[in-house]
Amino acid sequence: TDPGFPRDAAAWCNSTGNQLISKETAGGKSVVVIEKGEPKSCNIVTSCEGKGKTFIMFSDVEITKACAAELLKKAPEFDILITAESKGIPLAYEMARQAGRNDYIVARKGPKLYMTDIIKTTVDSITTDHIQTLCIGKHEADMMRGKRVLIVDDVISTGESLKSIETLVNQVGANIVGKMAVLAEGGAADRDDIIYLEKLPVFNPDGSVK
């Protein structure tokens, strides 16, 4: 019943790679027919034209969907995904959904009441100003044990978060088949043991590239 719906639907199709088959309005109601298409490729802007630029997946559904699709094209065969709380959660969810998996695992930043037989490790990440703890419980350990595990995150920089997740996965006897991220920052882009979509330069305080 929204008169602007056909126009919005056309714009949405144009931005997502879907195809608008038809649209008609009658009796105050609008009906559109959309054919599902392939997600548009993920073109990530990694330049910085000003101060304070960052990359956060929480706020953009379409870029999360597109990045997940592109990473899955490069991903090895896996049984389950794991990521660290919290910025990698939308990506892990969307990759699991698109891959037809019903579960994914989040290594939490601290023990939770629902956890039993907690396994934990520490991480010194550049995105926080203090040492953090990553942990999983028996349920998560049982989900991974003996399985092919794919580690995913939004950005890999120093690799400290990645190393901590690897420690957790190895402790439960799972097999790490791949380590993936949307962006590899600085020297991480030179690593040959990770898969990523784009390089992210390291910037000076004035916005120039180091």
N, C-alpha and C positions, 0 to 999 in steps of 0.2 A: 504493500500500500504506500510505500515511500516513493514519491515521484522521481527522486534522484537515483533510485536503485539501479535501473538499467545502465545509466552512465557510470555509476560506481563499479558495477559488475564488469563493464568493458575495460575500465582502467585496471581493475584487479587482474583480469585475464592477461592484459598486456604486460603487467609487471611480474607475473608468476609463470608464464609460459603455457597457460591453458588457453583454449580456443572458445570464443563466444560464437555459438552456432546460430542462435536466433534470440530476438527479444521482441516482446509485444506487450502493449498496455491496453486493457479493456475493463470497463466497469470499475475503474479506480484501482485495479490490481495489475501488477506487472509480473510477467513470467519470462524468465531467461533460461536458455538451454546452453549448458557449458560442457565441452568435451575436455576431459582431463588430459593434460599434456605432460611432457617431461619438464622437471624443474629447470629453471634457467640456471646457467652456469654461475658460479659464485665469483664475481669480480670484486676482490677485496682491495680497498684503497689502503696502501701502507705508507704513503707519503704524509708529511705533516707540514701544513702551511701556517701553523700558529702554535701557540703554547697550549698545554693542557689537553692534547689529543690523546685518546685512549681507545681500546677495543674491548667492548663489553657486549656479550651475546644476549644478556638478559632482556634487552629492550627491543630486539628486532626478530620477530617470528620468521620472516621471509629469509633473512640471511642465515638464520639457524637451520632452516629446512634445506637451503641451497648448499650450505657447507657440509651438512650431514650427507647429502646425496653425493657430493664430490668426494668426500672421504671414503664412503662406502665403495666407490668405484676403484679406489686404490687399496682397499683393505684386504688382508689375507682372510682365509676362512677362520671363523671364530665361533665359540659357543656362547660367550657372555662378555659384556662390556663392564669396565670399571673406570670411575673418574674420582677426582678429589672434590670434596665440598669447597666452594660452591659454584664458581663460575663455569665449570665444565658440565654441570648438571643438565642444562637445556640441550646441549649437544649430545650427551650420552643418551638422553631420553629419545631425541629425534632419530638418532642413528639406530637405536634399538627398535623403534616403531617402524621405520622404513625397512629394516632388515627382517621384520616379522618376528622379533624376539619379544617374549612376554616379560622379561626381567632385565634389569641392569643394576649395578652395585655402586653405591656412593661411599667412599671412605670418609667418615665423618671427622669433624675437627675436635671431637671430644667424646668420651663415653656417654651413651644414652641409656635410659632406664630399660629399654626393651632389649638391650644387648646382654648376652651371657658369654662366658669364656672369651673375654675381650683380648684381641691382639692389637697392639699399637706400636707406632714408631713416631719419630719426630721429624719435622721438616723446617728448614730455615728458608722460607720463600721470600723473594724480593717484593712481593705484593703485600706483605705484612711487615710490621715493625717489631715482631717478636717471634720466638720459636713456637711453632704450632705442633700439635699432636694430631696424627691421623690414625683412625682406628676402625676396626670392623668387629662384628660379633660372630658367634658360632653359626648363625643362620647364613651370613654372607660367606663365611669360610666354607661351609658345606656346599654352597652354590658353586664355588669355584674349584673345589678340590678335584684334581684329575681332569679339569676342563681346559679348553683352549681360550685363553683370556686376552682380550684386546684392551689396552690402556688408551684412553682418549682424554684430551684436555683442550681448552681454547687456545692457550699459548704455552709454548715451551721456551724458557729463557735460560736460567742457570741449570735447570734440570733437577733441582733439589726435590720438588714435589713429585716429579716422575720417579726419582730414585726411591722415595719413600713408598710410593705405591708398589713399585717392583718388590721392595722388601716384604710388604704385606702379602702380595700374591705368592712369592716364593715360599713364605713361611707356611702356607696352607697346602703346598704341594700341587699348585696349578702350573700350567704351561703358558708362558707369555709368548704369544704369536706375533704381536706387533705393538708399536707405540706410535700414536698419531696425535696431531694437533692441527688446528686451522692455520696458526702462524708459528714460525720459528724465529725467535728474536736474537739478533746479534750473532754471536758465535754458534748458537744452536743450529743455525742454518747449515753449518759445515759438518754436522754429525751425519754419519752414514747408517745409524741404527734407528732413526725415526722417519716417519712419513708425515709430510705437511703440505699445505696448499700454497702458501706464499711466505716469502721472507719479510720480516719486520725489522727495519733498521733501528739502531739505537740513536736516540736524539739527544742533543744538547739542551740546556735550559731555555735557550732562545729559539728552539724549534728546528735548528739546523741539524743535518745528519752528521753523526760522529764519523 
